[in-house]
Amino acid sequence: MDGKLRNMASLYLSYGEKILFLYRIGSRVVNNSYVGSAGGHFEQEELNDAKSCVLRELNEETGLSKEDIKDLALRYVTLRLKDNEIRQNYYFFADLIDIDKEISSNEGRLEWVDCKNVSSLDMPFTAKYVIEHFLKVGRNTACLYSGIATVDGVDFIEMKNF
């Protein structure tokens, strides 16, 4: 292992019992798969500011800004060793203020999915476990969770400030 890192951030927007997913098409890392409403790789100046990254990606990919959302929070940080690099993912969640606002993406097709149907979507490995944990546990708390990917899934633990 040579210590290569890939830092990525994702944002999942919700409205009531629906979550906005992007069916990503044409990406070099994640292709033909459901991912967060917006997200991507950190720019050099964002390496210590995941929130700036996810807000930039939100604007670039959907045209939305922080004024269009509420309750933005970092809820999950995951680590996975894949293709000889450590992939660090920062997962944010927020509520969309106006469901009737027209939203489109230049990265693929946006789809509102009812929470009870999310488990049937084809998603990247850690994202699938993050969403599963969020729907069962995370959305009922304000906690930040850390997840380590294993061959059997993702092991989550609540991160505490001490």
Disulfide bonds with the S-S distance in Angstrom:
none
